[in-house]
Amino acid sequence: MKQLLTILCLVLLSSYSYSKIIPPEIPSYRLIKHGGISYEVDSKLEIRNHLYYEITTQEPFTGRTVGKNYRGWLEVINYKNGKRHGLNEWFYNTDQSFIRTHFKNGKQDGLSEMFDENGEIYSSSPTCYKEGVKTDMSYCEN
């Protein structure tokens, strides 16, 4: 009887620790496939005092979100301290970029490019921004 109780306790403990180590399977509605890779859709963000926060936190969000916009296009947005920061991209329903732009501290800063569905750059693109203001291309060439 003691032996059976010991075995039962070991089984229960091992199954509990195993479930803590192995994350649960991600439901399909939280996944987006792009370029042969599945991305988990990040939790939703909200804007408070002009900064992005995860709904359940008090710290400004730093990281990447992957989701679909209202047109169904994949968007990959990078944030630092609650502001858009780094390369941000929007894709057609293919692997082709639609917009590729850089942000610094929440403002467009650097090269911004727009492409058609065949990957050709639009004639009005590229453009260059410095601290959110359109500027001369020489700023982006450095």
C-alpha positions in Angstrom: 0.0 0.0 0.0 2.8 2.4 0.9 4.5 1.6 -2.3 1.4 2.3 -4.3 0.9 5.6 -2.6 4.5 6.6 -3.2 4.2 5.8 -6.9 0.9 7.7 -7.2 2.5 10.8 -5.5 5.5 10.6 -7.9 3.2 10.4 -11.0 1.2 13.4 -9.8 4.3 15.5 -9.0 5.9 14.6 -12.4 2.8 15.4 -14.4 2.4 18.8 -12.5 6.0 19.8 -13.2 5.8 18.6 -16.8 2.7 20.8 -17.4 4.6 23.8 -16.0 7.6 23.3 -18.3 5.8 22.6 -21.5 3.6 25.5 -22.6 0.1 24.8 -23.7 -0.6 24.5 -27.5 -1.3 27.9 -29.1 -4.8 28.0 -30.5 -4.9 28.5 -34.2 -6.9 31.8 -34.0 -3.8 33.3 -32.3 -1.4 32.3 -35.2 -0.6 34.1 -38.4 1.4 32.3 -41.1 3.8 34.5 -43.1 6.7 33.4 -45.3 6.3 29.8 -44.2 6.7 30.8 -40.5 3.9 30.9 -37.9 3.8 33.9 -35.7 1.7 34.2 -32.5 -0.4 37.3 -32.5 0.7 39.4 -29.6 -1.6 40.5 -27.0 -3.5 43.7 -27.7 -2.1 47.0 -26.9 -3.8 50.2 -25.7 -2.8 53.8 -25.8 -2.5 55.7 -22.6 -0.9 59.1 -22.4 0.4 58.8 -26.0 2.2 55.5 -25.1 1.4 51.9 -26.0 0.8 49.5 -23.1 -0.3 45.9 -22.9 -3.8 45.9 -21.5 -2.8 44.3 -18.2 0.4 46.2 -17.4 1.5 49.5 -16.1 4.9 49.6 -17.9 5.1 51.0 -21.5 5.5 48.2 -24.0 8.8 47.2 -25.4 8.9 44.5 -28.0 7.3 43.5 -31.3 3.7 43.0 -32.3 2.5 40.9 -35.2 -1.0 41.2 -36.4 -3.4 42.0 -39.2 -4.7 45.4 -39.9 -8.3 46.2 -41.0 -7.4 45.3 -44.7 -6.1 41.9 -43.7 -2.4 42.9 -44.2 0.2 41.5 -41.9 1.9 44.2 -39.9 5.1 43.8 -37.8 5.5 46.8 -35.5 8.5 47.3 -33.1 8.2 49.4 -29.9 10.6 50.7 -27.3 9.3 52.3 -24.1 5.8 52.5 -25.4 6.7 54.2 -28.7 7.2 52.9 -32.2 10.9 52.3 -32.7 13.0 50.6 -35.3 11.9 48.9 -38.6 8.1 48.6 -39.0 6.7 46.7 -42.0 3.3 46.0 -43.5 2.8 43.2 -46.0 0.3 42.4 -48.7 -1.4 39.0 -48.4 1.8 37.6 -49.9 5.4 37.8 -48.7 5.8 41.1 -50.4 6.3 44.3 -48.3 3.8 47.1 -48.9 5.4 49.6 -46.6 8.8 49.5 -44.9 9.5 52.5 -42.6 11.8 53.3 -39.7 10.7 55.0 -36.4 12.7 56.5 -33.6 11.1 57.4 -30.3 7.6 57.3 -31.9 8.4 59.4 -34.9 9.2 58.4 -38.5 13.0 58.7 -38.7 14.9 57.3 -41.7 14.0 55.7 -45.0 10.4 55.0 -45.8 9.5 52.9 -48.9 6.3 51.8 -50.5 5.9 48.9 -53.0 3.2 47.6 -55.3 2.1 44.0 -55.2 4.8 43.0 -57.7 7.6 44.4 -55.5 8.2 47.5 -57.6 8.9 50.6 -55.6 6.3 53.4 -56.2 7.6 56.5 -58.0 6.8 58.7 -55.0 8.9 56.4 -52.9 11.4 56.3 -51.2 11.0 59.2 -48.8 13.2 60.3 -45.9 12.1 61.5 -42.5 13.9 63.1 -39.6 12.1 63.3 -36.3 8.7 62.9 -38.0 9.3 65.5 -40.7 9.9 64.7 -44.4 13.5 65.8 -45.2 16.2 65.6 -47.8 17.4 62.1 -48.9 20.9 62.9 -47.8 19.9 62.3 -44.2 18.9 58.7 -45.0 22.0 58.0 -47.0 24.2 58.1 -43.9 
